[in-house]
Amino acid sequence: MFGFMLDETEAHETGRAQTCRTCHIRVAQQAPRVVVGEDTYHRDCYEAAHKKRTGKRPMLVAHNGDRVTFRPAA
């Protein structure tokens, strides 16, 4: 489905595996993600759900200057 989001070549687990709250697939370590409180989403899943709910794309900002972790803009 989303081959770039799931890193199947990763052999070792680092801590608790993060799963997307929308599609329930594990979020790869280097995949773009959105963190909302305790919940983690693939960026594409979050944007699709937000657009379906509100009719427009969400405004996301980088979290702590990280290029793969985002949070919704306030």
Order of alpha helices (4+ residues) and beta strands (2+ residues): beta-beta-alpha-beta-beta
